[in-house]
Structure formats: C-alpha cells, structure tokens
C-alpha cells in the first residue's frame, strides 16, 4: 500500500504553483508568531476556572499580519492528555495543505508535547478582522485570540485615527470536562446557557458583583494606525482594551477613547454558544464597513449590532466631541450593553466606554440603560453590498448548476442511543474518520474521492466516504434548512451560526418556513440585491417548536467552487459541533487536491509524524509558499 501510494503521488500532476521546498525548522528558524497552549487556572468572570489558555491569557494575544505576506505561526501543545489544532477563522484557502486546523479532516491533531508550524499566505484583498481558535472539543470556549490582517499603509480603504479590538467570549462555570461529558452522555444533559459574557477577557458572571473600578488602570494602550511593521518573531502585547480588575478577574471591561477621534472597532464573536445583541449608551452612530473580513461593504449605519458565534463586524465609530460631552452634562463614561438572545435565561452584561482615563469606572446600573430589540431574525438581512462590486460578483440564479439542501435536525442515533445533530441525515464528529480525508487522498488518491453520482442520490454526500463532493467550476446553491427536532417528537428548534472553511460564499438571504427558490430569486431581483462574500451567517428559528420534521427557517448561499482541498462546513456552536453538526466537503479530484511532492508529504501522513516538532526533534516541513515559489502575490 505504501509503495502504491508513493507511486500515485509521483504519477499525479502537481499544480504549477507547487514550487515550495523541504526545510528542517531547527533553532535557526524563527517563526513570526509563537502560541503556547496550556491547561491552567485563570480568574475570569469573578470565578476561578481551569481552562485552555493561549500564552497564559484570556483571550490569546492579538496577531497582526500584513496582506501579501507569508507568515509562520508555531503552535505548541503544552497540555497533558489533550490533542490540539488551531484554525485561522475566516482566512479561507490561505493556508498551506494540512494547515487549516480542522482535526480528522485536513490534518492530524498536534499531540501533547509537540508543536506544529502553520503556514499562511495572505492576499492583497484579505485585509480585515479574523480570529484564531482551537478546533478540538470545547477548547475554543477559552482558546481563541484576534487575528488581524492590516490594511496596506499606502492605501487604506478607510481613514481613522486608532482602532480597538472587542473580542467576546462565553464564560461557563462548568469545566470543559463536565461540559463534554454532559453533551456526549447518552442521556444528553444540556449544560444550560452561558454564565456570563467576557469582553477582552473581562466581565462579571451572573450572580456575581463587579469590583469597584479605579481610574486610569495600567492597561489601555492603543495601537496607532501607523504601527504596522514588526520584526519576525514578535507578538503584540495584549493591550487592546483597558479594564478594572481587583486580581480576581472581576472587573468591567473599559474601552478608552478620545473626544472627536474616529475609531475602527473590530467586533469578534468568539463565543461558543451565545448570539449577542449590543449597543452603546448615547451613541447610535455605528457604521459597519466590513463583515467577516476580506470584503468591504457599502457603509451601513445602525444603533445596535448582532453578533453570532464566529462572526466579525468592523465598525467606524466617531467619538463625541468635547462640545458634545459638555452638552451631555460633561459625561465621561457610557455603558456598552450586550445581551444574549435565544436562551432561557438571558444574560445582560456591560462594558464602559470612557472618554477620560482619569474617570472612575461607574458601578453596574440597577436597570438596563438601553432597550435592545428582542427580535433577531431580520437584522441586516439583504442589506450588505460590496463597496467594490467589480472585485467579486455573486453568482446569478442562471449560473447555479446544482442546489444542495441540507436539513438540520436533532435526532436520536438508533445505534448508540445518543442525541445527535444531523446535517443531511448525517452526524459527523472528530471520531467519524480513522484517517483525515486529506491525508487519505494523498495516500490512496482517486479511490477515496467521494462518488459524485452516489452523493446526488444521498442528500449530497457519498455514503461510502461520508463526505460531500464538489467539482471545480460548479456553481452551488447551498440551502441550510431548519427542521423541528425528531427527538421525543418534541419539534424543538434552535438557531445556528453556520461557518464554511472553504471559499467564502455569497449569502443570498434567509426566511421562515421552507426554502422556495422561486420566491427568493424574485425577492433578489425585486431588491436588486448584490450580496457580499461571507464565511459565517445565521440559520434562524422562527418558533420555539413546530411539528417534528416540519421546516421552520432557512439560509441560502451561493459559491463558485474552486481552490481544491478538504474543507468543513459546520454549525459554530461548540456543543452542536460535538454532537455531530459538521460536514466535510471534498473539492476537486485527487489530481486537483494533491499539491505536495512525495519527497515530503509522507511527513504529514501519521499522527505525531516528522512534521510535528518537539523539544528535542525539529520538524521537517514543506514550505509551500517559500520565497522561490512563483505566481504568488506578494507585497500590497
């Protein structure tokens, strides 16, 4: 088998862009960024919790990279007894093979005591807000951090004075182990809603009391727009917000601003469960200029935001002038209010927008300061359009060559008795495949490419391989269809933020009931709507429950299939992922997918293979985007 696999690789035509080189990353190699992942105790939300941490902080440190550049990020797994991967959320198709970070799909996980060097090449159009997170079990509840692809200093799309990162995470009092045990138990004991929302690692859990806030805390340094260049190996310190803190992780987050300045607020929904609605007291001028990174939209101004797990929104925020503040009673602080939606016990949390660093942080209000809308299903639907329409065009109705309808349903697995979330009659977890499909394709070639015709007869996926095939050049319309749960014939429903690891898609809308292509196409024509590309959008529920199996809500995407590889499409709620709400897509044939020569690809074929380094053995890697590579866009 091994000799046959190598023969296939040698016989396979490698793409012309594969001009990388083999390299040993010994002590002479200096990665651009280093992430050390540990399992340690940290104080957050007024509680002490043992959590998966990146560089000892919550969230992990912000990473800034430039467009049109090659970046190496070394990820160490310092956790005993736990595997690890790191996913670069939203930077679709920008990783070298085996570097997407999806375990048992595109790569083997990083074993304890090992590290993996991730290679990323950004394009000139990639400037935007992304984030990185673990893709194993519930680790991403705490193991995540901002990932920013900066605008080119020579030609920024928007002019602003400074920027702020607002990184939202759920806080659970339960340990990761208890959460996983409850979810994976055959009796399925739901863990309940979030115990709190953390902003840049700070917040107050439900039932806890915030510490008194002193003025001018030690943090709060900001990153100037001109601060773009850093030496190799550097990581920016975690100074993207100020915060009160008594040492117990029990303070309110503080965002410091100066009167009259324009800011780019980078909102990151790194929650593992919660859909958030938020607004800023006394400020209704939130101008959204970019969604999910990559593509700028025609500016849209709103008085509140709505952020699902995995989503990002870039907002131009114009601070009040000194005259405005004087007219408002010389106020120096305003509350940022954020609330969960779709949970039985909604959480209301606060941060502080502060105009003067000498001002004390106010106590929590006794009553909400804002009346945020309860309804979520219609927020910004059919609204975002491209700022530069010539750069990317959504497929028209006439261009669609195939429609894939994916029913989303909560059922009981007849074999195991476990409650699972299915996509198109299939539940996929990290244990579904013994070998990651991408590795299997390198080993066995076309024999393990999913059968296209069989997939057409079986809800879109091949029953022999368990994966969805897509041909390069196809134009797909993918419809996510919400259905009432079949478990206990309860008919309950949930909302799901769906994320695609593959090429960014064009979101063509959502609505109640069952998807009707003719009706939605007519709406697109009537509105003249030209969508932007996205990577995470919401599949909503429109009732708490309906009849079992009854359709109740849909989300439709269109995508021009390209960039061959193995990519995931899944709900971004961690519990739902662990319960099976994931799918694996194989784009292209083996000849399209295999991009590495046999001389080095074997390093990637086994768990803890030579591509995984440790403290005594340096890894042997294939530098896919090496300086010798031709046809690669560099410098912007």
C-alpha positions as CSV (number, residue, x, y, z in Angstrom):
1,X,0.0,0.0,0.0
2,X,2.8,2.4,0.9
3,X,4.6,1.9,-2.4
4,X,1.4,2.2,-4.3
5,X,0.6,5.5,-2.5
6,X,4.0,6.9,-3.4
7,X,3.7,5.8,-7.0
8,X,0.3,7.6,-7.2
9,X,1.9,10.8,-5.8
10,X,4.8,10.6,-8.3
11,X,2.4,10.0,-11.2
12,X,0.0,12.7,-10.2
13,X,0.4,16.0,-12.0
14,X,1.3,18.6,-9.4
15,X,-0.1,22.2,-9.9
16,X,2.3,24.8,-11.3
17,X,2.1,26.8,-8.1
18,X,3.8,24.0,-6.1
19,X,7.3,25.4,-6.1
20,X,7.9,25.1,-2.4
21,X,10.9,23.4,-0.7
22,X,11.7,21.0,2.1
23,X,13.1,22.6,5.2
24,X,14.1,21.5,8.7
25,X,12.8,24.1,11.2
26,X,15.7,23.8,13.7
27,X,17.0,26.5,16.0
28,X,17.9,28.7,13.1
29,X,14.3,29.0,12.1
30,X,12.4,31.9,13.8
31,X,8.6,31.8,13.4
32,X,6.7,35.1,13.0
33,X,4.5,34.3,16.0
34,X,4.5,31.7,18.7
35,X,1.5,30.4,20.6
36,X,1.9,28.3,23.7
37,X,-1.3,26.4,24.6
38,X,-1.6,25.2,28.2
39,X,-4.3,24.0,30.6
40,X,-4.2,26.3,33.6
41,X,-6.3,28.0,36.2
42,X,-7.3,31.6,35.5
43,X,-9.6,34.1,37.2
44,X,-12.3,35.4,34.9
45,X,-15.9,36.5,35.4
46,X,-15.4,36.7,39.1
47,X,-14.6,33.0,39.3
48,X,-11.6,30.7,39.1
49,X,-11.6,28.2,36.3
50,X,-9.2,25.7,34.8
51,X,-9.2,26.5,31.1
52,X,-7.3,26.0,27.9
53,X,-5.2,29.2,27.5
54,X,-3.0,30.7,24.8
55,X,0.2,32.3,26.0
56,X,-1.4,32.3,29.5
57,X,-4.0,34.9,28.7
58,X,-7.7,35.1,28.0
59,X,-8.2,35.7,25.1
60,X,-4.9,34.8,23.4
61,X,-2.7,37.6,22.2
62,X,-3.7,39.6,19.1
63,X,-1.7,38.6,16.0
64,X,-1.3,41.2,13.3
65,X,-0.1,40.2,9.8
66,X,0.3,42.2,6.6
67,X,-1.6,41.5,3.3
68,X,0.5,39.9,0.6
69,X,2.8,38.2,3.0
70,X,3.9,34.7,4.1
71,X,3.5,34.1,7.9
72,X,4.6,31.2,10.1
73,X,2.8,30.6,13.3
74,X,4.2,28.0,15.7
75,X,1.6,26.4,17.9
76,X,2.8,24.4,20.9
77,X,0.6,21.9,22.7
78,X,1.7,22.0,26.3
79,X,-1.4,20.3,27.6
80,X,-1.0,16.8,29.0
81,X,-3.5,14.3,27.7
82,X,-5.2,16.6,25.1
83,X,-4.8,17.0,21.4
84,X,-4.9,20.4,19.7
85,X,-5.2,22.2,16.4
86,X,-5.5,25.8,15.6
87,X,-7.9,27.2,13.0
88,X,-7.5,30.5,11.3
89,X,-11.1,31.5,11.2
90,X,-12.2,33.4,8.1
91,X,-8.8,33.2,6.3
92,X,-10.3,30.6,3.9
93,X,-8.0,29.0,1.4
94,X,-5.0,30.9,2.7
95,X,-3.3,28.1,4.5
96,X,-0.8,25.6,3.0
97,X,-2.2,22.0,2.8
98,X,-2.7,20.3,6.1
99,X,-2.8,23.7,7.9
100,X,-6.5,24.6,8.0
101,X,-6.7,23.3,11.6
102,X,-9.6,21.0,11.3
103,X,-8.7,17.8,13.1
104,X,-9.5,14.5,11.4
105,X,-10.5,16.4,8.2
106,X,-7.5,18.3,6.9
107,X,-4.8,17.3,9.4
108,X,-3.8,15.1,12.3
109,X,-4.1,17.0,15.6
110,X,-1.0,18.2,17.5
111,X,-0.2,15.6,20.2
112,X,0.7,16.6,23.7
113,X,4.3,17.8,24.0
114,X,4.6,18.6,20.3
115,X,4.3,21.7,18.1
116,X,3.2,22.4,14.5
117,X,4.3,25.2,12.2
118,X,1.3,26.7,10.4
119,X,2.0,28.5,7.1
120,X,-0.3,31.2,5.9
121,X,-0.1,33.4,2.8
122,X,-2.4,36.4,2.8
123,X,-3.5,38.1,-0.4
124,X,-3.8,41.8,-1.0
125,X,-7.6,41.7,-0.7
126,X,-7.5,39.9,2.7
127,X,-7.3,43.0,5.0
128,X,-9.8,42.6,7.7
129,X,-10.8,41.1,11.1
130,X,-10.4,37.4,11.7
131,X,-9.5,35.2,14.7
132,X,-7.8,32.0,15.6
133,X,-9.1,29.3,17.8
134,X,-8.7,25.6,18.8
135,X,-10.8,23.2,16.8
136,X,-10.8,20.3,19.3
137,X,-13.8,19.6,21.6
138,X,-14.8,22.5,23.8
139,X,-11.3,24.1,23.9
140,X,-12.4,27.1,21.8
141,X,-14.5,28.4,24.7
142,X,-11.3,30.0,26.0
143,X,-8.6,29.1,23.4
144,X,-9.0,31.9,20.9
145,X,-7.5,35.3,20.0
146,X,-7.8,38.1,17.5
147,X,-6.1,37.7,14.1
148,X,-5.9,41.0,12.1
149,X,-4.8,41.4,8.5
150,X,-3.9,45.0,8.4
151,X,-4.8,47.4,5.6
152,X,-1.9,48.4,3.4
153,X,-0.4,51.6,5.0
154,X,-0.1,53.1,1.5
155,X,-3.7,52.8,0.6
156,X,-6.1,52.2,3.5
157,X,-9.7,51.8,2.5
158,X,-11.0,54.0,5.3
159,X,-9.2,56.7,7.3
160,X,-9.5,56.6,11.1
161,X,-7.3,57.6,14.0
162,X,-7.0,54.4,16.0
163,X,-8.6,51.0,16.4
164,X,-9.9,48.9,19.2
165,X,-10.5,45.1,19.3
166,X,-13.6,43.9,21.1
167,X,-13.3,40.1,21.5
168,X,-16.4,38.4,23.0
169,X,-16.3,35.0,24.7
170,X,-18.7,32.9,26.7
171,X,-18.0,32.2,30.3
172,X,-19.0,28.8,31.8
173,X,-18.7,27.9,35.4
174,X,-18.6,24.2,34.4
175,X,-15.3,22.8,33.4
176,X,-14.5,21.7,29.9
177,X,-14.6,18.1,31.0
178,X,-18.1,18.4,32.6
179,X,-19.4,20.2,29.6
180,X,-18.1,17.5,27.3
181,X,-19.4,14.7,29.5
182,X,-22.9,16.2,29.7
183,X,-23.1,16.7,25.9
184,X,-21.7,13.3,25.0
185,X,-23.7,11.3,27.5
186,X,-26.3,9.1,26.0
187,X,-28.9,10.8,28.2
188,X,-27.8,14.2,26.8
189,X,-27.9,16.5,29.8
190,X,-27.8,20.0,28.3
191,X,-25.3,22.3,30.0
192,X,-27.6,25.3,30.0
193,X,-27.0,28.8,28.9
194,X,-23.8,30.8,29.4
195,X,-22.9,32.1,32.9
196,X,-21.6,35.3,31.5
197,X,-20.0,37.2,28.6
198,X,-16.4,38.3,28.7
199,X,-15.1,41.2,26.6
200,X,-11.4,41.0,26.1
201,X,-11.2,38.5,28.9
202,X,-13.1,40.7,31.5
203,X,-16.7,40.6,32.7
204,X,-19.0,39.7,35.6
205,X,-20.7,36.3,35.7
206,X,-24.4,36.0,36.5
207,X,-24.9,36.4,40.3
208,X,-21.5,38.0,40.9
209,X,-20.7,41.6,41.8
210,X,-18.3,43.7,39.9
211,X,-15.3,45.1,41.7
212,X,-15.1,48.9,42.2
213,X,-13.3,50.5,39.3
214,X,-10.3,52.8,39.9
215,X,-9.4,55.5,37.3
216,X,-6.5,55.1,34.9
217,X,-5.8,51.4,35.1
218,X,-2.4,50.1,33.9
219,X,-3.6,48.8,30.5
220,X,-5.4,50.7,27.9
221,X,-2.6,51.4,25.5
222,X,-3.8,51.6,21.9
223,X,-2.4,50.6,18.6
224,X,-1.9,53.6,16.2
225,X,-2.8,53.2,12.6
226,X,0.9,53.8,11.6
227,X,2.2,51.0,13.8
228,X,2.2,48.3,11.1
229,X,5.7,46.8,11.0
230,X,7.2,44.4,13.5
231,X,10.3,42.2,13.4
232,X,10.0,38.5,12.8
233,X,9.1,36.6,15.9
234,X,7.3,39.5,17.6
235,X,3.8,39.3,19.1
236,X,1.9,42.4,20.1
237,X,1.2,42.6,23.8
238,X,-2.5,42.2,24.8
239,X,-3.3,45.8,25.2
240,X,-6.5,46.1,23.1
241,X,-8.6,47.4,26.0
242,X,-8.4,48.8,29.4
243,X,-10.2,47.2,32.3
244,X,-10.8,47.4,36.0
245,X,-9.6,44.3,37.9
246,X,-9.0,43.5,41.5
247,X,-6.9,40.5,40.7
248,X,-9.9,38.1,40.7
249,X,-10.9,38.7,37.1
250,X,-14.0,40.6,38.3
251,X,-13.9,44.0,36.7
252,X,-15.8,45.7,33.9
253,X,-14.1,46.0,30.5
254,X,-13.2,49.5,29.6
255,X,-12.7,50.9,26.1
256,X,-10.9,54.2,26.2
257,X,-11.5,56.8,23.5
258,X,-10.7,60.5,23.0
259,X,-13.2,63.1,22.0
260,X,-13.6,63.8,18.3
261,X,-11.5,60.9,17.1
262,X,-12.6,58.2,14.6
263,X,-12.0,54.6,15.6
264,X,-12.2,51.3,13.9
265,X,-13.9,48.9,16.3
266,X,-13.2,45.3,15.4
267,X,-16.0,43.2,16.9
268,X,-15.2,39.5,17.2
269,X,-17.9,36.9,18.1
270,X,-15.6,34.3,19.7
271,X,-18.5,32.9,21.7
272,X,-19.0,29.2,21.8
273,X,-22.8,29.4,22.3
274,X,-24.2,32.9,22.6
275,X,-25.8,35.1,20.0
276,X,-25.3,38.7,21.2
277,X,-27.2,42.0,20.7
278,X,-25.3,45.1,21.8
279,X,-25.5,48.9,21.7
280,X,-23.6,51.8,23.2
281,X,-25.4,54.3,25.5
282,X,-25.7,57.7,23.9
283,X,-24.2,56.6,20.6
284,X,-26.3,55.4,17.7
285,X,-23.6,56.0,15.0
286,X,-22.2,52.5,14.5
287,X,-21.2,52.4,10.8
288,X,-20.5,48.9,9.6
289,X,-17.8,48.9,6.9
290,X,-16.8,45.2,6.8
291,X,-18.3,41.9,7.7
292,X,-16.4,38.6,8.2
293,X,-13.2,40.2,6.8
294,X,-11.9,40.1,3.3
295,X,-14.5,42.3,1.5
296,X,-15.6,45.8,2.4
297,X,-19.3,46.7,2.1
298,X,-21.1,49.9,1.4
299,X,-21.2,51.6,4.8
300,X,-24.4,50.8,6.8
301,X,-25.2,52.8,10.0
302,X,-27.1,51.2,12.8
303,X,-27.7,51.8,16.5
304,X,-27.0,48.2,17.6
305,X,-25.1,45.2,16.5
306,X,-26.0,41.5,16.4
307,X,-23.1,39.0,16.6
308,X,-23.3,35.3,16.3
309,X,-20.5,32.8,17.1
310,X,-17.8,33.1,14.5
311,X,-19.0,36.4,13.0
312,X,-16.9,39.6,12.9
313,X,-18.1,43.2,12.2
314,X,-15.8,46.2,11.6
315,X,-17.4,49.5,12.6
316,X,-16.2,53.1,12.1
317,X,-17.1,54.8,15.4
318,X,-16.9,58.6,15.7
319,X,-16.4,59.6,19.3
320,X,-18.3,62.6,20.7
321,X,-16.6,65.9,20.6
322,X,-15.7,67.9,23.7
323,X,-18.7,70.1,22.9
324,X,-21.0,67.1,22.6
325,X,-19.8,65.8,26.0
326,X,-20.3,69.3,27.6
327,X,-23.9,69.3,26.2
328,X,-24.4,65.9,27.7
329,X,-23.7,67.1,31.2
330,X,-19.9,66.6,30.9
331,X,-20.3,62.9,31.0
332,X,-17.0,60.9,30.7
333,X,-18.3,57.4,30.7
334,X,-21.1,55.5,28.8
335,X,-22.1,51.9,29.1
336,X,-21.8,49.3,26.4
337,X,-24.7,46.9,26.9
338,X,-24.7,43.4,25.5
339,X,-27.4,40.7,25.9
340,X,-27.7,37.1,24.9
341,X,-30.6,36.0,22.7
342,X,-32.3,32.7,22.2
343,X,-31.5,31.4,25.7
344,X,-34.0,30.6,28.5
345,X,-32.2,32.9,31.0
346,X,-30.8,35.8,29.0
347,X,-27.6,37.4,30.3
348,X,-27.2,41.2,30.4
349,X,-23.6,42.4,30.6
350,X,-21.8,45.7,30.5
351,X,-18.5,47.4,29.5
352,X,-17.6,51.0,29.8
353,X,-16.8,53.5,27.0
354,X,-14.6,56.0,28.7
355,X,-13.6,59.5,27.4
356,X,-11.2,60.4,30.2
357,X,-8.7,58.0,31.6
358,X,-8.8,59.7,35.0
359,X,-12.5,59.0,35.4
360,X,-13.5,56.2,37.8
361,X,-15.4,53.3,36.3
362,X,-19.1,53.5,37.3
363,X,-20.9,50.9,39.2
364,X,-23.2,48.5,37.3
365,X,-26.6,50.0,36.6
366,X,-29.6,48.7,38.5
367,X,-31.7,48.6,35.3
368,X,-30.7,48.3,31.7
369,X,-29.6,51.6,30.1
370,X,-30.7,50.5,26.6
371,X,-33.8,48.9,25.3
372,X,-32.3,46.5,22.8
373,X,-34.6,44.7,20.4
374,X,-35.6,41.1,21.2
375,X,-36.2,40.2,17.6
376,X,-33.1,38.9,15.8
377,X,-34.3,37.2,12.6
378,X,-34.4,40.3,10.3
379,X,-31.3,42.2,11.4
380,X,-29.4,43.4,8.3
381,X,-30.9,40.7,6.0
382,X,-30.5,41.6,2.3
383,X,-28.5,44.7,3.3
384,X,-24.7,44.4,2.9
385,X,-23.5,45.0,-0.6
386,X,-19.9,45.2,-1.9
387,X,-18.1,48.5,-1.8
388,X,-16.0,47.4,-4.8
389,X,-18.5,45.4,-6.9
390,X,-16.0,44.8,-9.6
391,X,-13.7,42.7,-7.4
392,X,-16.2,39.9,-6.7
393,X,-19.5,39.1,-8.2
394,X,-22.1,36.8,-6.7
395,X,-23.4,34.1,-9.0
396,X,-26.7,34.8,-10.6
397,X,-29.7,32.5,-10.5
398,X,-29.0,31.4,-14.0
399,X,-25.4,30.4,-13.2
400,X,-26.4,28.0,-10.4
401,X,-25.6,24.4,-11.6
402,X,-26.6,22.5,-8.5
403,X,-28.6,23.0,-5.4
404,X,-27.7,21.1,-2.2
405,X,-30.4,21.2,0.5
406,X,-29.1,20.3,4.0
407,X,-31.7,19.5,6.5
408,X,-30.7,20.3,10.1
409,X,-32.3,18.1,12.7
410,X,-31.9,16.9,16.3
411,X,-32.5,13.1,16.4
412,X,-31.6,10.1,18.4
413,X,-29.0,7.8,16.9
414,X,-30.6,4.3,16.8
415,X,-27.2,2.6,17.1
416,X,-25.8,4.4,20.1
417,X,-28.9,6.0,21.7
418,X,-27.2,9.3,21.8
419,X,-28.9,12.6,20.9
420,X,-27.1,14.0,17.8
421,X,-27.4,16.9,15.5
422,X,-27.6,15.8,11.9
423,X,-26.8,17.7,8.6
424,X,-28.5,16.0,5.7
425,X,-29.1,12.8,7.7
426,X,-25.5,12.5,8.8
427,X,-23.8,13.3,12.1
428,X,-20.0,13.9,11.9
429,X,-17.6,14.2,14.8
430,X,-13.9,14.1,15.3
431,X,-14.1,10.3,15.7
432,X,-16.0,9.7,12.4
433,X,-12.9,9.1,10.3
434,X,-10.0,7.0,11.3
435,X,-7.7,8.9,9.0
436,X,-8.2,12.6,8.0
437,X,-9.7,12.6,4.4
438,X,-7.0,14.9,3.1
439,X,-4.3,12.5,4.3
440,X,-6.3,9.6,2.9
441,X,-6.4,11.3,-0.5
442,X,-2.7,11.7,-0.5
443,X,-2.3,8.1,0.4
444,X,-4.9,6.4,-1.8
445,X,-5.7,9.0,-4.5
446,X,-8.8,8.9,-6.5
447,X,-10.1,5.8,-4.8
448,X,-11.2,7.8,-1.8
449,X,-12.7,10.8,-3.6
450,X,-16.4,10.8,-2.9
451,X,-18.6,9.4,-5.6
452,X,-20.4,12.3,-7.2
453,X,-23.4,10.3,-8.6
454,X,-23.8,8.4,-5.3
455,X,-23.9,11.7,-3.5
456,X,-26.6,13.1,-5.8
457,X,-28.8,10.2,-4.7
458,X,-28.0,10.5,-1.0
459,X,-28.7,14.1,0.2
460,X,-25.5,15.4,-1.3
461,X,-22.9,13.2,0.4
462,X,-21.4,9.9,-0.6
463,X,-22.3,7.1,1.8
464,X,-19.1,5.2,1.2
465,X,-16.8,8.1,2.2
466,X,-19.2,10.2,4.4
467,X,-18.1,13.4,2.6
468,X,-19.7,15.9,0.2
469,X,-18.1,16.1,-3.3
470,X,-17.9,19.3,-5.3
471,X,-16.5,19.7,-8.8
472,X,-14.1,22.6,-9.6
473,X,-16.1,25.0,-11.7
474,X,-19.5,24.2,-10.3
475,X,-21.8,26.9,-9.0
476,X,-23.5,25.6,-5.9
477,X,-26.6,26.9,-4.1
478,X,-26.3,25.5,-0.6
479,X,-29.5,25.7,1.4
480,X,-29.5,25.1,5.2
481,X,-33.0,24.1,6.2
482,X,-34.0,24.2,9.9
483,X,-36.5,21.4,11.0
484,X,-38.3,20.6,14.2
485,X,-36.5,18.1,16.3
486,X,-37.3,14.4,16.0
487,X,-36.1,13.6,19.5
488,X,-39.1,12.6,21.6
489,X,-41.2,14.1,18.8
490,X,-40.6,17.4,20.6
491,X,-40.2,19.5,17.5
492,X,-38.0,22.0,19.3
493,X,-35.8,24.3,17.3
494,X,-32.6,26.3,17.7
495,X,-30.7,28.9,15.8
496,X,-27.3,28.0,14.3
497,X,-24.4,30.2,13.1
498,X,-23.0,28.3,10.1
499,X,-19.4,28.6,9.1
500,X,-17.6,27.5,6.0
501,X,-13.9,26.7,6.0
502,X,-13.8,26.7,2.2
503,X,-14.0,29.5,-0.2
504,X,-16.1,32.5,1.1
505,X,-19.7,32.2,-0.1
506,X,-22.2,34.8,-1.1
507,X,-25.1,34.9,1.3
508,X,-28.4,35.2,-0.7
509,X,-30.8,35.5,2.2
510,X,-32.9,33.8,4.8
511,X,-36.5,33.4,5.8
512,X,-39.2,31.4,7.7
513,X,-40.7,28.1,6.7
514,X,-39.4,26.0,3.8
515,X,-37.0,27.4,1.2
516,X,-38.7,28.3,-2.0
517,X,-36.1,29.1,-4.7
518,X,-38.5,30.9,-7.0
519,X,-39.8,33.2,-4.2
520,X,-36.3,34.1,-3.0
521,X,-35.0,34.7,-6.6
522,X,-37.9,37.0,-7.2
523,X,-37.0,38.9,-4.0
524,X,-33.4,39.2,-5.0
525,X,-34.5,40.6,-8.4
526,X,-37.0,43.0,-6.8
527,X,-34.5,44.4,-4.4
528,X,-31.7,44.4,-7.0
529,X,-29.6,42.9,-4.2
530,X,-25.9,42.1,-4.8
531,X,-24.5,40.3,-1.8
532,X,-21.1,40.4,-0.3
533,X,-19.0,37.3,0.5
534,X,-19.2,35.9,4.0
535,X,-17.9,33.0,6.0
536,X,-20.4,32.8,8.9
537,X,-24.2,33.5,8.8
538,X,-27.2,32.6,10.9
539,X,-29.8,29.9,10.3
540,X,-32.6,31.2,12.5
541,X,-35.5,29.6,14.2
542,X,-38.9,31.3,13.9
543,X,-40.7,29.4,16.6
544,X,-39.7,27.6,19.8
545,X,-41.1,24.4,18.5
546,X,-43.1,23.0,15.5
547,X,-44.2,19.6,14.5
548,X,-41.3,17.1,14.3
549,X,-39.6,17.4,10.9
550,X,-41.5,20.5,9.9
551,X,-39.4,23.1,8.1
552,X,-39.0,26.3,10.1
553,X,-36.3,28.6,8.7
554,X,-33.7,28.5,6.0
555,X,-30.4,30.2,4.9
556,X,-29.1,30.1,1.3
557,X,-25.6,30.6,0.0
558,X,-24.1,30.6,-3.5
559,X,-20.5,29.7,-4.2
560,X,-18.3,29.3,-7.2
561,X,-16.4,26.1,-6.5
562,X,-12.6,26.5,-6.7
563,X,-9.5,26.0,-4.7
564,X,-9.4,22.2,-4.3
565,X,-9.0,20.6,-0.9
566,X,-10.8,19.2,2.0
567,X,-12.9,21.8,3.8
568,X,-15.5,21.8,6.6
569,X,-19.0,23.3,6.8
570,X,-20.5,23.3,10.2
571,X,-22.5,25.0,12.9
572,X,-20.2,27.1,15.1
573,X,-21.9,26.3,18.4
574,X,-19.4,24.1,20.1
575,X,-22.0,21.8,21.7
576,X,-23.7,21.3,18.4
577,X,-20.4,20.5,16.7
578,X,-19.5,17.9,19.3
579,X,-23.0,16.4,18.8
580,X,-22.4,16.0,15.0
581,X,-23.5,19.2,13.3
582,X,-20.5,19.2,11.0
583,X,-19.8,18.2,7.4
584,X,-16.7,17.5,5.3
585,X,-16.5,18.7,1.7
586,X,-14.0,17.4,-0.8
587,X,-13.4,19.9,-3.6
588,X,-11.9,18.5,-6.8
589,X,-10.4,15.2,-7.8
590,X,-7.2,13.8,-6.4
591,X,-5.1,15.4,-9.2
592,X,-6.6,18.8,-8.2
593,X,-6.0,18.3,-4.5
594,X,-2.5,16.8,-4.2
595,X,-0.1,19.8,-4.1
596,X,2.9,18.4,-2.4
597,X,5.6,16.1,-3.8
598,X,6.1,12.6,-2.4
599,X,9.5,13.6,-1.0
600,X,8.0,15.4,2.0
601,X,4.2,14.8,2.0
602,X,4.7,11.5,3.9
603,X,5.7,13.6,7.0
604,X,2.0,14.6,7.2
605,X,0.6,11.1,6.9
606,X,0.8,9.9,10.5
607,X,-0.2,11.2,13.9
608,X,2.9,12.7,15.5
609,X,4.8,12.4,12.2
610,X,8.0,14.1,11.4
611,X,6.2,17.3,10.6
612,X,5.4,17.6,14.3
613,X,8.3,19.0,16.3
614,X,9.1,18.7,20.0
615,X,11.7,19.9,22.4
616,X,14.3,17.6,21.1
617,X,13.4,16.9,17.4
618,X,12.9,19.8,14.9
619,X,10.1,19.2,12.4
620,X,10.7,18.6,8.7
621,X,8.2,20.6,6.8
622,X,7.3,21.6,3.2
623,X,7.5,25.4,2.9
624,X,4.6,25.6,0.4
625,X,4.9,29.4,0.0
626,X,8.7,29.6,0.0
627,X,10.5,32.6,-1.5
628,X,11.2,30.5,-4.5
629,X,7.5,29.9,-5.3
630,X,6.3,31.5,-8.5
631,X,3.0,33.1,-9.3
632,X,2.3,34.2,-5.7
633,X,1.0,37.7,-4.9
634,X,3.4,39.4,-2.5
635,X,3.5,42.9,-1.2
636,X,0.5,45.2,-1.4
